[in-house]
Amino acid sequence: MSKGDEPYRDALDAAVRHTHEWLGSQPTRHVGPLATAGELAAVFGGPMPDQGMPAAELINFLAASAEPGLMAMPSGRFFGWVIGGTLPAALAADWLVSAWDQNSFLRAATPATAAIEEAAGRWFLDLLGLPGESDVGFVTGATMANFTGLAAARWRILADAGWDVDADGLAGAPAIRCLVGEQRHDSVDLALRYLGLGRPIVVASDEQGRISPAELDCALDRAMMGSDGSSRVPLLVCLQAGNLHSGAFDPFQAAIAVAKAHGAWVHVDGAFGLWAAAVPELSALTTGLNGADSWATDAHKTLNVPYDCGVVAVRDTEALRAAMSINPSYMIRDAGAAADPFQLVPELSRRARGVPVWAALKSLGREGVAAQVRLLMERAAALAGRLLELDGLEVLNEVAYTQVTVAFGDDETTRAVTARIIEDGMVWMSGSRWQGRDVLRISVSNWTTDDGDVEAAVGAVRTALEAVRG
C-alpha cells in the first residue's frame, strides 16, 4: 500500500474480517435481533468521551457491540418485508463507492461515476422496456423515487395549465386531482403530501388490490369537472406494479388508456414489481406499463443491491429537470447535452448510488436479471404450495409474483402464530392486516433463498402453528 493508505489499513482490515464473519453467519444465525435499541443505548451512548479511540479498535468494538442488535436481513430465511439481499458484485462496488468518496452531482467533477450511472440508467430503461428518451435518477428508495416522479408530474401539469409553480408556488394554483387505487402503498400518499398535493381520490380495487379501469374511468369523469360543472382540472393517476400483500399488478394497458383519454399524467409505483418487466413470460403482468409518464422502483429490493438505492425514470425530461434543478454560479457545468446527476434527483450532495446498480446489471446481464426474478417467484410459489399442506392454513392471494399472504382461521390465532415465528427466530415473517383480516405476510426477495430456506420456513410455520394450537 502507498503511504496515503497507511491510516486506513488496520481499520479496513478489521472491517473486512467482521464483514466476512457477518455474511458467513447468515445461513444459521437467529434471524431477529437479540437485543433492543434501549439495551444497546447504554453500550453506544453515555457521556461524550474526552479521548478518542483508535480506528481499528473502534471497528472491533462497533462490530462486537452491534451484533446482538442486528437483524439478519441478508439471510435467505428473511421474509418479513421486501428487503432483498445483496449481490456480491453490488456489495463490492458499494465498498468502492465509499472508498472513492465522490460527491456525484456534476458530470465535469466526477466523470467516472456520472458515466457509470448514465450507463446503468440506459440499461435500466432497455431492460424494462421503458421509453429510451427518459431521464433516470438514482435516489434513496421508492419513496423518494415516487416523490421525484410526482414532482415532475406536478411541474408539467401546472405548466400546461398556465401556472409557474417555480415562481408562484402552490398558493392559488389550479388544484391537481390525484387518483390512486385503494390498495396503493402508503409511500405514494407520503410523496403527494410532501408535494403539497393533499389527500388523493381513492378508486376501487378488486380482491387482489388491482385498480378497476371502469371505476377509474368514472372517477376521472367526476374529478375532471370543476366546481361549476364545466371547467376541466389537472389530473394525475398513480398505478401500482406489485401489491404489498398480493403482489398483484394493476391492469396497465386498460388503466393507462383510460387515464390518457382524460389527459392525465400516469405515474407507476413499482417498488419491487417493476422488475417483472425484465421477464418475457410475465408480459401479462406488465403489458402497457411503458405507456405511463414516470416510474419508480427500489434497486435494493428485487435487484438486490445494498441499501439505499431507488430509481426514478421520467419520460418528460424537461419536466424532471425543471422540477429538480438549480443553477448556482459555483457549479462547473459540462458543456454536453446530457443532464448533470443533480438535475434528476432531490439531492445535491449524494453518493454514487447508481454504481452498484451498474455492477448488478453488468454481473447478471439481461438473462441473469430475468433468472433472478424467476427464482424469487418460484420460491414464493413453492412456499405457498408447501404451506397449503398445513391443516387450517389459508393462502389468501393469487401467488403470481413474489408475495404470499396467509391466515390461520381467526385473527387471534394468526397473531399468535406470527408472534411465535418471530420469537423462534428460525425465519422472520411479518404480521399485517389485509382485506379486513390479520395475516402473515411472506415476501421472497433475496437471491440467496434456496430450497433449504423454503423448507426451514415451512417447518417454522408448522412448529408455531402446532405450539399455538397445543
Stockholm file with secondary structure:
# STOCKHOLM 1.0

chainA/1-470         MSKGDEPYRDALDAAVRHTHEWLGSQPTRHVGPLATAGELAAVFGGPMPDQGMPAAELINFLAASAEPGLMAMPSGRFFGWVIGGTLPAALAADWLVSAWDQNSFLRAATPATAAIEEAAGRWFLDLLGLPGESDVGFVTGATMANFTGLAAARWRILADAGWDVDADGLAGAPAIRCLVGEQRHDSVDLALRYLGLGRPIVVASDEQGRISPAELDCALDRAMMGSDGSSRVPLLVCLQAGNLHSGAFDPFQAAIAVAKAHGAWVHVDGAFGLWAAAVPELSALTTGLNGADSWATDAHKTLNVPYDCGVVAVRDTEALRAAMSINPSYMIRDAGAAADPFQLVPELSRRARGVPVWAALKSLGREGVAAQVRLLMERAAALAGRLLELDGLEVLNEVAYTQVTVAFGDDETTRAVTARIIEDGMVWMSGSRWQGRDVLRISVSNWTTDDGDVEAAVGAVRTALEAVRG
#=GR chainA/1-470 SS CCGGGHHHHHHHHHHHHHHHHHHHHTTTSCSSCSSCHHHHHHHHCSSCCSSCCCHHHHHHHHHHHHGGGCCCTTSTTBCSSSCCCCCHHHHHHHHHHHHHTCCTTCTTTSHHHHHHHHHHHHHHHHHHTCCTTCEEEEESSHHHHHHHHHHHHHHHHHHHTTCCHHHHCSTTCCCCEEEEETTCCHHHHHHHHHTTCCSCEEECBCTTSCBCHHHHHHHHHHHTBCTTSSCBCCEEEEEEBSCTTTCCBCCHHHHHHHHHHTTCEEEEECTTTGGGGGCGGGHHHHTTGGGSSEEEEESTTTTCCCSSCEEEEESCHHHHHHHHCCCCTTCCCCSSSSCCGGGSSSCSSCCCTHHHHHHHHHHHHHHHHHHHHHHHHHHHHHHHHHHTTSTTCEECSCCSSSEEEEECSSHHHHHHHHHHHHHHCSSBCEEEEETTEEEEEEECCCTTCCHHHHHHHHHHHHHHHHHHHC
#=GC SS_cons         CCGGGHHHHHHHHHHHHHHHHHHHHTTTSCSSCSSCHHHHHHHHCSSCCSSCCCHHHHHHHHHHHHGGGCCCTTSTTBCSSSCCCCCHHHHHHHHHHHHHTCCTTCTTTSHHHHHHHHHHHHHHHHHHTCCTTCEEEEESSHHHHHHHHHHHHHHHHHHHTTCCHHHHCSTTCCCCEEEEETTCCHHHHHHHHHTTCCSCEEECBCTTSCBCHHHHHHHHHHHTBCTTSSCBCCEEEEEEBSCTTTCCBCCHHHHHHHHHHTTCEEEEECTTTGGGGGCGGGHHHHTTGGGSSEEEEESTTTTCCCSSCEEEEESCHHHHHHHHCCCCTTCCCCSSSSCCGGGSSSCSSCCCTHHHHHHHHHHHHHHHHHHHHHHHHHHHHHHHHHHTTSTTCEECSCCSSSEEEEECSSHHHHHHHHHHHHHHCSSBCEEEEETTEEEEEEECCCTTCCHHHHHHHHHHHHHHHHHHHC
//
